Amino acid sequence: MTAQLDQPEPDVATVHVVTTRERLAGVVQSVGRRPDDIERRWWESALVFGLFLVAYTWFGYWLVVDMHVVGFETLDRFNRALMIWHNDPPKLSSVGFDYPPLTILLISPLTIVPALASSLIAVPLASSVFAAFTMVIFNTMMRRAQVLAPLRVIVLVAFGLNPLIALYAASGARHFMWLAFVVAALGALFAWYVTADIRFVMIAGLAFAVAALSGYSSLLWFVVSAVMVGAILARLGADGTEIEGTTVGFAAPTVYVIALWSVFNLILVLKPFNWITASSDSASSGGLESFSAVELLEYTGRLVLYGAPIAIVVLPALVFAGIARRNSLALWLAVILFLSIIVPAVSVALKLTDSPMVMRNALPILLFSMIGAIWLARSAGDGATLVSALLVAGLIISIPWTFQAMKTYKYQGLESTFAAAVSTRQSQEGATTPDGSTVGYVSEQAMATWIKDNVSLNSSILTDNAQTSAVILLTGDPALFFDRVDKSDGPWLSAAKDPAAHVDYMLLSTGSSEDLLSNLYEDAVDGSNAFLTEAYRTDRYVLVSVPSGFRRGADSLGDEDPAALSIPGQGITTTPVEGADR
């Protein structure tokens, strides 16, 4: 204490209090005030959202329910969402790790009412929500770019009618989920560059955090955007403190959610990076077709030419605007667009995908081309109307061009069946895609109907939900099934070897080598097991009755007391249906 008292007193006259105004004198962004920006028009955004939501939902209902154009991956995700609320007991663990978690959690509210899910009405509604949200972002960006209202309407309509956009906006696919948030993030950075309002950087960071757990591909655009924020600030003369603080503030939400998701993987499966190595977004290329460098270049050109032809004009225009006018954002948007073009080929070259050069890879190219075109209109000043008119012309011309390409492009999912449905107005049930997959769900619907009519006891049907998810979804009652989600794979495998102690039935897929239960009971699939009698059969599935005392590998039923072997579910109809849908 004495030593402290002996210290000389500070010279009060030399103390300088730095005011907030002085501290922020070198900051190139606006802090603590809202700069001049476009007028807020919530009613216009609500109108755009509502119109596109209704249009895509209506079209999607026709496409999915009437034309039967829907992917089994989509039905699997909706089944998992249904299990969150209606399994026995409800299971949040049904989300799993093979899809980005928000692709299931974000659609789960639509499955609270089982009828919405089992009727498939929720399927187009889900993707329509995110597609409509994307259109709102584009409209706001065009308002900020000073594009006239009539032209904005025409651009949105022409863009919304693009067949690639319409397919993925209306079919329930998950791609618009992560793309909507990536577009929102880039739209926020667009607004930040125009207004210098640092709050838009934080909004972009939050949008990327959601996008990261909706589609892992968005992490690439997050990294590029983080570099872009720092580079633009440096170009504008910001000091190191401002660059560091802004970039950290932008990146923190995404880094946090990725770290949290890695911890969940570590705790639950003991593999912190399982979400990278085992997810459907990060599949390893087991039987990937071999591509030469020339073929990769050729199919990259086809993706752009057929899926996003406006990129052919927008990319060089962005480069020119960036260099000639020293326009930093134009150059960075050119970098993003260029990367979206080459990423599919790079993924194939590095063996990071099992879906090589598929047509849906043109979707990000098309969306980023739109952002680039809107910025070109903003940069053109008095020429904004001309640029907007050229964009309209390019979008309108690309509609029949892309639609025709959907019929013949080699690597695709549902594009050809979508084109056939629109062209013929006939159901695509039973149609075959270029990769050999069969379209439709009549077989699943028939099995689900029989189960709803004849089975009422929970956990009375043993099945591998990874392969029979569509049947489970269409029943609207996942509690009827004893599946791998219920008690994890270990107890499920034990039940599979001793089914009579747990269930009355087993639901087997007849054409999938991935069905673990079908692999255990191949003789039941082909009908040669004398003990597992057929209750109902469709083209893709067979439901067999499990008698008391039956165990896998047994050549006769056990001699135990039948009363001791009785299983829950007595009184349930087990009479085989003769000749049903064979």
N, C-alpha and C positions, 0 to 999 in steps of 0.2 A: 504494500500500500504506500509506504514511504517513497519507494522508487517512482511510483506513478506520480506522487505529488511533486517530486523534484523535477519532473520533466517540464521544459519550457512550454508556455501556452502558445497555441497556434496564432499566427498573424491573421486576424479576422479580415483585415483589409484585402488579403490575397485570395480569399474564398470567392469563387464565381459560381453562381447558381445558373445552370443552363436551362433555359426555358424550352418548353415543348416546340415553340416556333423555331428556335435556333437548332434544336436537336434534329428537327425534320427538314431543315433547310436544304440538305443535299439529297433528300428522298425524291425519286422520280415518280412515285406513285402517290395517289391521293390517300390520305389517312384521316379518318375521323369526320369526313364529310362526303356527301353524295355529289359526284361531279355531274356535269351536264350529260344527260343520256336521253334515250327515247322515252316517250310517255308510256307509262304502264297501262296496258289494256287487257285486264284479266278476262273481260268478256270476249275479246277476240280470241285469246288463247283457249278459253273454254269452248267457244264455237268450233274452232279447228279440231280440238280434241274430240268433241262430241260427234261431229260429222264423220271423221275418219273411224272412230270407234264403232259407230253404227254400221258404216259401210263395210268395214273389214269383218265385223262379226256376222253380218248378214251373208256376205260372200263366203266367209269361212264355214258357216253352217251348211250352206249348199255344197261346198267343196268336201267337207269332212263327213257330214252325216248323209248327204244324198249321193255324192260321187265316190265316197269311201277313199279319198286321197288323204292319207295321214300316215306318219311314220310310227313304227313300233317303239322307237326310242321315246317319242312323245307320249305314247300311251303308258309306257313304263314310268315316266316321271310323274304323270298324273296319278297312277296307282300308288306311288310312294307318298304323294301328297295326301291321297285319301287315307292311307294308313296312319298318318299323323293324327287324324281325328277319330277314325272308326275301326282301327284294329282292336284286337282283344288281348291285352289292353292297348290303348292308343300308344303309338310308338314314334317318338321323335327320331329315334335311331334309324327309321326307314329312309331317312335322307341319304345315308351311306356316304361313301367317298368316291364313287366312280363318276359322279356328276359334280360340277361346281354347286355348292350347297344352296345358293340363292335361286338357282333354276328350279328348285323344288319348293323352297320356303316361300318364294314370292307368289307362287300360284296356289299355295295351300289354302288361302281364304276362299278360293273358288270351289273347293271340295268339302267345305263344311256341310253343305247340303248334298248328300250322296246322289240325289237324282240329277243334279247338274253335272256331276262327273260321269255317272253311268250312262247318261243320255248323250254324252260327248259335247254338250252345249258349252261347257267350260273350256274346251280345247281351243276353238277359235277365239273365244273371248279373251283368253290369256295373252296370246300373241298380239291381238288387236290393241290391247291397252298400251303395250310398249311401242307398237308402230305408231299409234296416234300420238303418244308422247313425243316421239321422234319428229313428227310433223309439226308439233307445236314449237320445238326447238328451231327447226328450219324456218318457220314463219317469223319467229323472233329475230333470228339472224338476218333475214331479209329486211325486216323493218329497220334494224340497226344499220343495214347497208343502204338504206334509203331507196329500196325498190318499191315502186308504186303498187298500191293495193291491187288493182286489176291484174298486174303481172304476177304478183305474189300468188293470187288465186290460181292462175293458169299454171304456174310452175308447180305448185303443190299438187294439183290435179294430175298433170302430166307425169310427175314423179311418182305419185301414188298409183297410177295405172300401169307403171312398168311391171311386166309379168313376174320378174324376179322379186320385186318388192311385194307384189300382191300375194305370191305363193307363201313367202315366209312370214308375212304379216297376218295371214288368214288361216294357216294350217296348224297353229299351235306349236311350231318349232321354237327352239330356245334361242335362236341366233339374235333376234331382235331385243332380247333381254339385255345382253351385255352391250350390244351395239347402241341401244338407246342411251345408256349411261355414258358410253364413250363419246357419242355425239353431244350429249349434254355437257360433258367436261370440255370438249373442244369449243363448244358454243360459249361456255363461260370464259375460256381463255380469249376467244374472239372479242367478247365484251370487255375484258380486261385491257386488251391492246388498244381498243377504241377509247375507253374512258379513263384508263389508268387507275381504276378502283380496285384496290387490293382484295376487297371482299370477293371478287369474282375468282381470284386465284384459289381462295379457300373453298369456294363452292365447287370448283373444278376438282380439287383434291378429294372432297367428299364423294363426288360423282365417280371418280376413279376407284375409290374404296369399294363402292357397291359393284362397279363393273368387274373388279378383280375377282369377286366371289360369285359372279354371274357367268363369267367366261374367262378362263385363264389367258386366252390370247390377248386380252386387253392390257396385260402387264407390259407388253411391248410398247403400246401407245402411251402408257403411263411413263415409262422410262424416257421415251423420246420427248414427251411433253415436259418432264422435269428438266431435261437438258435445255429445251426451248425456253422455258421461263428464265433460267439463269442466263442464257446467252442473250436474250432480248434485253434483260435488265442491264447486262454489261454493255451492250451496244448503245443503250440510252444514257449511259454514264453513271449508273448507280454504283455506290461503293460496296466493298466486300460484305459489310455487315448487312446491308439491305438485301443483297443477293442471297446470302446464306440464310437469313431469317425467312425470306419469302419462299425459297426453295424447300427449306425444312418444313415450313407450315403447309406447303402444298403436298409434300410427300408423306407426312406423318400419318394421316388416316389410312392410306393404302399399306404402308409398311406395318402398321399396327394390326390390321385385319389379317394380313398374310402371316405375321408372326403368331397371332392367335390361332389361326387355322392349322399352322404347323404344330403348335402345342397340342391341339385336339388330336391330330394324327399320331403324335408321339404317345399321348396318354391312352388312346383307344386301340391303336394297332401297332404301337411301338415303332412306328416308322414316320419320323417327322416330315419327310418329303414324299410320303405316299401319294399326296394329292397331285404331285408332278408326275410320278412314274406310273401310277395305276389308274388315273382318271381317263374318262372318255375324251377329254380335251388334249391329252398328252399320250396317246397310244403309241407304243413302239411298233415299228413296221415289221411284223413277223413275216407275212407273205406278200410284201409290197412288190408290185410290178417294177421291174427294172427300167429306168429311164436314162437315156443318154442326155448329154448336155444340150444337144440340138433339139431333142424332143421336149425337154423342159422349157427351152426357149420358145419352141413352137406353141406349146400349150399355154404358156404365159401370155403370148400374143393373142391366142384364141379367147382366153378368159377376158382380156381387156376388150377385144374387138366385139365379142358377142354379149358379154355381161355388162360392160361399162364403157361403151364406145366414147362417151363424152370425155373420158380421161385422156384420150388421144390428143384432144385440144387443150384441156384444162392444165395438164402437167407442164407442157412447154410454156404456156401463157403465164403460169405462176413463176417459173424460173425467170422468164423475161422481165416480169413485173418486179421480181425481187432484186435482180441485178441492175436493171435500167433505172429503177426508181428508188433503189436502196431500201426496199420494203422488206423488213425482217420477217414479218409474219407470212408474207407470200412465199419466201424461201423455205420456211419451216413447214408450211402446208405442202409444199412441193416434196419435201423430204418424207413427210408422212404418207403422201399419196404414192410416191415411188416405192417406199417400203411395203405398202399394202399390195403392190403389184408383184414384187419379187418374193414376198414371204412364202406363198404356196410352193414355189419351186425350191426355195431354200429348205423348207420343211421336208420335202421329198428327198433332196440331196443329203440331208443330215439324218434321214430315216426317223423322223419325228411324227409321222402320221400314217394311218392306215387308210386314209381317204385321199388319194393323190389327185391334185388338180381338179377337184370336183367343182361344179359350176357355182355352188354357193360361195366359193371363195371370192367371187366377183362382187358379192354384196358389200363388204367393207370398201372395196375400190369405188363402187358406185356412190356410197354415202360420203366418202372423203372427197370424191370429185365434186359433189354438190356443195360441200363446204368451201372447197377451193373456188368454185364458180361464183359463189355468193361473195367471197372476199374480192374476187376480180371486179365484180360489180361495184363494190364499195370503193375500191381503189381507182375505178375509172372516172369518178367524179360526175361530170356532166354526161359521160358516156354510159352511165349505169343502166339506163333504159335499153340501150343497144345491146349491152352484154346480157341483160336479162332476157331480151327477145331471142338472142342467139341460143341461150340456155334452153328456152322453151322449145325452139325448133329442134335442138339436139335431143331433148327428152322425148318429144313426140315421134321423131323418126326412129328412135331406138326401140319403141314399143313393139312394132311388128318384127323388127330385126331380131330382138332378143327372143321373142316368142317363137319365131321360126327356128332359132338356134337350139331352143330347148328340146325340140323334137329329135335332133340328130347329134347333139354334143355327146361325146363318148363317156366322159366321167361325170356322173351326176347321181342324184338321189331320186326325188319325186318329180323332177322337172318335166320329163317326157309324159308321165301320166297326168300331170297338171295340164299340159298343153292338149293332151287327148281329151280330157274332161271338158275343157273350155271349148274345144273345136267340135266335139260330137254331142255334148250335153248328155252323155251316157255314163252310167256308173263304171268305175274302173276296177270293180271287184274282180280279182283274179288276174289282173294285168301284171305283166312282168317288167321290171325296170331293167335298164341296160346292165346293171351289175348282177342280175339274176334273182333279185328279191321279188316276192309276190306281194301285190298290193291288196288291201282289203281286210275286213275283219268279220265276215259272215260266219266263219267257222268258230271264232271266239264268241260271237254273239249267240250262236246256237247253243254252245256249251254253257254259257252263262245263264241263258234262259232256263235250260234244264235244271241246273243247279239251284236257281232261285225257286223253281217250282217243286223241287223234291228234297232239298236239304235245308234243315233249319237249325241244326246244332252247331255251336261255335267250335272252331278248331277240329272239325271232323273230316277235313280233306287235306291230306298231306300233298305238298307240291313244292316245286322249285320256282319261287316267284320271279326269279330272274328270267325265266323262259315262259311263264304262264301269266305274266302281269296283265296282259290285255283281258284275259278271261276274268281275273279277279276284279279289275276295274269295272268291267261291264256288268258284273253282278251288283256292284255298288255296296258290297258287304264283305270287306276283307277279313272280318272276324270269323267267317266260316272256314277259313283256311289255316292250316298249321304249316307255316312257311319259314324260310330262313331268317326272316326279320323277327319272328316271334320270340325265339329263345336263343338266337345266334346259331352259327353253323355247327358247333359241337353237339348240342342237344338235338338239333335237327337231324344230323347224320345218325345219331343213336336211334332216333325214332324211325328213320328210313330203314334201318336194319331189323327193327322189331315193330312194324307198323300196327299190328293188331293190338298192341298195348296202348296205342295212342289215338288211332283214327278209325273211321269206317270206310274211307275211300282214299285212293291215290289218283291225282290228276297228272297225267304224263303227256308230254309233247311227243309227237310221232316223227317229226322231221328235223329235230335239232340235236346235234352231237354235244351241245353245251349243257343240256338238261341233266343235272346230276342224278335225279331220280330215275329218269328214263334209262340212263346208263346202268343203274343198278338192276333195273327190271326190264331188260330188253325183251324177254319172253312175254311179258305182259303187254308191251307195246304191239307186238305182232300177234297177240292173242293165243300164244301157245302155252301159257301157264294155266294149268288145270285148276288151280286154287283161286287165282285172281280173276274172277268173272267180270266180263264187261258190263258196265252199267249204261254207258253212253259213249258214242264215238262220233267224231267229226273228221274232216280231212286232216286236221293238224293236231288233234288231241284225242286222248282216250281216258275215260274215267272208269276205274276198276273198283269193285267192292273188295274189301279186305275181310276175310273170315276170321272168326275167333281162333286163336292159337297159331296163326300164321307167322312165320319168321322167314327172313330172306335166306335162301339156300336150302330150306327144308324140303324134303321129298314127300313129306306127309304132314298133316296137322298134328299138333302136340296132343299128348294124351291127358293133359291136365284137365281138372274139373272145369267144365264149361262155365260154371258160375264164377269161378275164380278168374277166368279169362274174359269175362264179359267186359265190354268197353262202353264208354258213354255213347249215347246215340241210339240206343235200342228204340225201335219204333219208327226209325227213319226208313223211307222207301229205298229198298236196294234191289228191286226187281229189274233185271236187264231189259232194256228197250230193244226190241228186235228190229234189226235192219235200219237203225237210226242214222241217217245222214252219212251213210258209208260211201 
